[in-house]
Amino acid sequence: MILNIFTILVMILLVAVLGVVVAKLGMLPRKIARERGHPQADAINVASWIGVITMGLLWPLALIWAYTRPAGWEATTPADAPPQRTAGTADEVARLGARLDAVEQQLARMSADKEVSR
């Protein structure tokens, strides 16, 4: 009797684990597409779940689709997009200009000292 109960509990646990694994696999292409900023992430999600329902028919295609770049796709994630440069404030530009002037003056002095030492 105890072994029968233990067997039923193990079967229930296996079914629950299988359900979690299937759910995680069904969500995987959508998660990848959203992280990459894919413009067709919702369609990838639908294809993924249809693939899960049909026992894996469309799921691999949805996974590949999540990694592809459609023609004309503008990158929207920091990993794909080039770094954006922001214009500095007027104070920062003035400070950098003064620093550049100081470096140029120091370079001119070094150059003049080199000329004198020859």
Secondary structure, 3 states (H helix, E strand, C coil): CHHHHHHHHHHHHHHHHHHHHHHHHHHHHHHHHHHCCCCCHHHHHHHHHHHHHCCCCCHHHHHHHHHCCCCCCCCCCCCCCCCCCCCCCHHHHHHHHHHHHHHHHHHHHHHHHHHHHC
